[in-house]
Amino acid sequence: MNKLLALIAFVFIVGFLGILGWKVQEPDLIAVIALTLVLVAFDFARSARDKKD
């Protein structure tokens, strides 16, 4: 269940930042958005892995 909610949150943040980048189209903002999405994707992938105790 947590993975599903994390995936939904990831989709929403990609959508929100995608709309922001599409409408504003400033190179600096697009760079920050890209970095943010990379960090969010990395965190999602890391936290979505099964934990072995």
N, CA, C and O atoms as a MOPAC input file, in Angstrom:
PM7 MOZYME 1SCF
protein

 N      0.82200 1    -1.19600 1     0.00000 1
 C      0.00000 1     0.00000 1     0.00000 1
 C      0.86400 1     1.25700 1     0.00000 1
 O      0.54900 1     2.22600 1    -0.69100 1
 N      1.95000 1     1.24800 1     0.77000 1
 C      2.82400 1     2.41800 1     0.81300 1
 C      3.47400 1     2.68100 1    -0.53700 1
 O      3.67700 1     3.83400 1    -0.91700 1
 N      3.80100 1     1.61200 1    -1.26500 1
 C      4.40800 1     1.78700 1    -2.58600 1
 C      3.42100 1     2.42600 1    -3.55300 1
 O      3.80200 1     3.25800 1    -4.37600 1
 N      2.17600 1     2.04600 1    -3.45600 1
 C      1.15700 1     2.61700 1    -4.32400 1
 C      0.97100 1     4.10600 1    -4.03100 1
 O      0.89300 1     4.91500 1    -4.95600 1
 N      0.90300 1     4.46100 1    -2.77500 1
 C      0.75400 1     5.86700 1    -2.41300 1
 C      1.98300 1     6.67500 1    -2.82300 1
 O      1.85700 1     7.81900 1    -3.26000 1
 N      3.15700 1     6.09100 1    -2.68600 1
 C      4.37100 1     6.77800 1    -3.11400 1
 C      4.37800 1     6.97300 1    -4.62300 1
 O      4.79900 1     8.02300 1    -5.10800 1
 N      3.92300 1     5.98500 1    -5.36200 1
 C      3.85100 1     6.11100 1    -6.81500 1
 C      2.85100 1     7.18700 1    -7.22800 1
 O      3.11600 1     7.96100 1    -8.14800 1
 N      1.71100 1     7.23900 1    -6.55800 1
 C      0.72000 1     8.27700 1    -6.84400 1
 C      1.29100 1     9.66500 1    -6.54500 1
 O      1.09000 1    10.59700 1    -7.32300 1
 N      1.99000 1     9.80300 1    -5.44100 1
 C      2.61300 1    11.08100 1    -5.10300 1
 C      3.66600 1    11.46100 1    -6.13200 1
 O      3.78300 1    12.63100 1    -6.49900 1
 N      4.43300 1    10.48400 1    -6.60100 1
 C      5.45000 1    10.73800 1    -7.62400 1
 C      4.80600 1    11.22300 1    -8.92000 1
 O      5.29900 1    12.15800 1    -9.55100 1
 N      3.71400 1    10.59100 1    -9.31100 1
 C      3.01100 1    10.99900 1   -10.53200 1
 C      2.47000 1    12.42200 1   -10.39400 1
 O      2.54000 1    13.20400 1   -11.34200 1
 N      1.93700 1    12.75800 1    -9.23300 1
 C      1.40000 1    14.09700 1    -9.02500 1
 C      2.50700 1    15.15900 1    -9.04700 1
 O      2.31700 1    16.22800 1    -9.62700 1
 N      3.64100 1    14.88400 1    -8.43400 1
 C      4.70900 1    15.88200 1    -8.43400 1
 C      5.30200 1    16.04400 1    -9.83300 1
 O      5.67300 1    17.15100 1   -10.22500 1
 N      5.39300 1    14.94000 1   -10.59300 1
 C      5.86000 1    15.04400 1   -11.97300 1
 C      4.86800 1    15.87600 1   -12.78800 1
 O      5.27300 1    16.72100 1   -13.58600 1
 N      3.59600 1    15.64000 1   -12.59100 1
 C      2.58100 1    16.41200 1   -13.30400 1
 C      2.61900 1    17.88900 1   -12.95800 1
 O      2.57400 1    18.74100 1   -13.84500 1
 N      2.70100 1    18.19100 1   -11.67700 1
 C      2.73300 1    19.58600 1   -11.23700 1
 C      3.97000 1    20.30500 1   -11.75900 1
 O      3.87100 1    21.40400 1   -12.30400 1
 N      5.14000 1    19.68100 1   -11.59100 1
 C      6.35900 1    20.32200 1   -12.04800 1
 C      6.43800 1    20.36700 1   -13.57400 1
 O      7.03000 1    21.28600 1   -14.13900 1
 N      5.84500 1    19.38100 1   -14.23800 1
 C      5.80400 1    19.40400 1   -15.69700 1
 C      4.98200 1    20.56600 1   -16.22100 1
 O      5.39000 1    21.24200 1   -17.16500 1
 N      3.83400 1    20.80000 1   -15.62000 1
 C      3.00300 1    21.94100 1   -16.01300 1
 C      3.73400 1    23.24400 1   -15.73200 1
 O      3.72000 1    24.15200 1   -16.56300 1
 N      4.36500 1    23.34900 1   -14.58400 1
 C      5.11400 1    24.55200 1   -14.23000 1
 C      6.22700 1    24.81800 1   -15.23500 1
 O      6.38500 1    25.94500 1   -15.70400 1
 N      6.99300 1    23.79500 1   -15.56300 1
 C      8.07600 1    23.95600 1   -16.52600 1
 C      7.56900 1    24.27700 1   -17.92100 1
 O      8.20100 1    25.04200 1   -18.64900 1
 N      6.43600 1    23.70100 1   -18.30100 1
 C      5.87900 1    23.93500 1   -19.62900 1
 C      5.38500 1    25.37800 1   -19.77800 1
 O      5.58700 1    26.00300 1   -20.81900 1
 N      4.74200 1    25.89800 1   -18.73900 1
 C      4.17600 1    27.24000 1   -18.81300 1
 C      5.23000 1    28.33400 1   -18.67700 1
 O      5.15100 1    29.34700 1   -19.37100 1
 N      6.20700 1    28.15300 1   -17.80300 1
 C      7.18600 1    29.20700 1   -17.54200 1
 C      8.33500 1    29.16700 1   -18.54600 1
 O      8.73100 1    30.21500 1   -19.05600 1
 N      8.86600 1    28.01700 1   -18.83600 1
 C      9.92300 1    27.77800 1   -19.81700 1
 C     11.15800 1    28.66800 1   -19.63000 1
 O     11.68400 1    29.22400 1   -20.59400 1
 N     11.60100 1    28.79000 1   -18.41000 1
 C     12.87500 1    29.44400 1   -18.11300 1
 C     13.93000 1    28.36600 1   -17.93500 1
 O     13.69000 1    27.38700 1   -17.22800 1
 N     15.09300 1    28.52100 1   -18.55800 1
 C     16.11900 1    27.46900 1   -18.47300 1
 C     16.54800 1    27.14800 1   -17.04200 1
 O     16.75800 1    25.98200 1   -16.70600 1
 N     16.67800 1    28.16200 1   -16.20800 1
 C     17.08300 1    27.91400 1   -14.81800 1
 C     16.02100 1    27.12000 1   -14.05900 1
 O     16.34500 1    26.21200 1   -13.29300 1
 N     14.76400 1    27.46500 1   -14.27600 1
 C     13.67300 1    26.75500 1   -13.60900 1
 C     13.60000 1    25.31500 1   -14.09700 1
 O     13.37700 1    24.40200 1   -13.30300 1
 N     13.78500 1    25.10700 1   -15.38100 1
 C     13.74500 1    23.74900 1   -15.93200 1
 C     14.88800 1    22.90800 1   -15.36200 1
 O     14.71200 1    21.71700 1   -15.10900 1
 N     16.05600 1    23.52000 1   -15.15800 1
 C     17.18000 1    22.79900 1   -14.55200 1
 C     16.86000 1    22.39700 1   -13.11600 1
 O     17.16800 1    21.28100 1   -12.69600 1
 N     16.24600 1    23.30100 1   -12.36900 1
 C     15.86800 1    22.99500 1   -10.98400 1
 C     14.79700 1    21.91200 1   -10.95700 1
 O     14.84300 1    21.02100 1   -10.10900 1
 N     13.84500 1    21.97700 1   -11.86300 1
 C     12.79500 1    20.95800 1   -11.93900 1
 C     13.40700 1    19.60500 1   -12.27300 1
 O     13.04400 1    18.59700 1   -11.66800 1
 N     14.32900 1    19.57000 1   -13.22700 1
 C     14.96700 1    18.30600 1   -13.60100 1
 C     15.73500 1    17.71600 1   -12.42500 1
 O     15.64000 1    16.51800 1   -12.15900 1
 N     16.49500 1    18.54900 1   -11.71900 1
 C     17.22800 1    18.07500 1   -10.54700 1
 C     16.27500 1    17.56500 1    -9.47600 1
 O     16.52700 1    16.53300 1    -8.85500 1
 N     15.19100 1    18.28000 1    -9.26200 1
 C     14.20000 1    17.86000 1    -8.27000 1
 C     13.59500 1    16.50800 1    -8.62500 1
 O     13.43600 1    15.64800 1    -7.75900 1
 N     13.25900 1    16.32000 1    -9.90000 1
 C     12.66200 1    15.05400 1   -10.31200 1
 C     13.65300 1    13.90100 1   -10.21300 1
 O     13.26600 1    12.77700 1    -9.89200 1
 N     14.92100 1    14.16900 1   -10.48500 1
 C     15.93400 1    13.12800 1   -10.32600 1
 C     16.05200 1    12.71800 1    -8.86500 1
 O     16.11800 1    11.52800 1    -8.55500 1
 N     16.07600 1    13.69100 1    -7.97700 1
 C     16.18000 1    13.38800 1    -6.54700 1
 C     14.93400 1    12.66400 1    -6.03600 1
 O     15.04200 1    11.74200 1    -5.22800 1
 N     13.76200 1    13.07400 1    -6.49800 1
 C     12.51800 1    12.41300 1    -6.08100 1
 C     12.48700 1    10.97600 1    -6.60200 1
 O     12.09300 1    10.05900 1    -5.88000 1
 N     12.90200 1    10.78200 1    -7.85300 1
 C     12.91100 1     9.43100 1    -8.42300 1
 C     13.90800 1     8.54200 1    -7.68300 1
 O     13.62400 1     7.37200 1    -7.42300 1
 N     15.06900 1     9.09100 1    -7.34400 1
 C     16.06600 1     8.33300 1    -6.59300 1
 C     15.52100 1     7.93600 1    -5.22400 1
 O     15.68900 1     6.79500 1    -4.79400 1
 N     14.87400 1     8.87200 1    -4.54400 1
 C     14.30900 1     8.58100 1    -3.23000 1
 C     13.18300 1     7.55300 1    -3.33800 1
 O     13.07600 1     6.65600 1    -2.50300 1
 N     12.34800 1     7.68500 1    -4.36700 1
 C     11.27100 1     6.72100 1    -4.56600 1
 C     11.83500 1     5.32200 1    -4.81300 1
 O     11.36700 1     4.34800 1    -4.22400 1
 N     12.83300 1     5.22600 1    -5.67800 1
 C     13.41000 1     3.91700 1    -5.99400 1
 C     14.08300 1     3.30500 1    -4.77100 1
 O     13.99400 1     2.09800 1    -4.54300 1
 N     14.74600 1     4.13200 1    -3.99700 1
 C     15.44100 1     3.63500 1    -2.80800 1
 C     14.47200 1     3.18900 1    -1.72600 1
 O     14.69500 1     2.16800 1    -1.07500 1
 N     13.41200 1     3.93400 1    -1.53100 1
 C     12.46700 1     3.58700 1    -0.46600 1
 C     11.47900 1     2.49900 1    -0.89900 1
 O     10.86400 1     1.85200 1    -0.05100 1
 N     11.32400 1     2.29300 1    -2.19400 1
 C     10.38800 1     1.28200 1    -2.67900 1
 C     10.97900 1    -0.13300 1    -2.63500 1
 O     10.24600 1    -1.11700 1    -2.72400 1
 N     12.29100 1    -0.22800 1    -2.49900 1
 C     12.90900 1    -1.55400 1    -2.41300 1
 C     12.45300 1    -2.28900 1    -1.16700 1
 O     12.18900 1    -1.68100 1    -0.13000 1
 N     12.36800 1    -3.56800 1    -1.28100 1
 C     12.01600 1    -4.37300 1    -0.11000 1
 C     13.14600 1    -4.32500 1     0.89800 1
 O     14.31700 1    -4.48800 1     0.55400 1
 N     12.78300 1    -4.10400 1     2.12400 1
 C     13.79000 1    -4.04600 1     3.18400 1
 C     14.04200 1    -5.46100 1     3.70300 1
 O     13.11100 1    -6.21900 1     3.97500 1
 N     15.30300 1    -5.78900 1     3.82900 1
 C     15.66900 1    -7.11200 1     4.36100 1
 C     16.19700 1    -6.93000 1     5.77400 1
 O     17.25300 1    -6.33300 1     5.98400 1
 N     15.46600 1    -7.43900 1     6.71800 1
 C     15.86900 1    -7.31100 1     8.14300 1
 C     16.58600 1    -8.54000 1     8.60300 1
 O     16.99800 1    -8.61800 1     9.76100 1

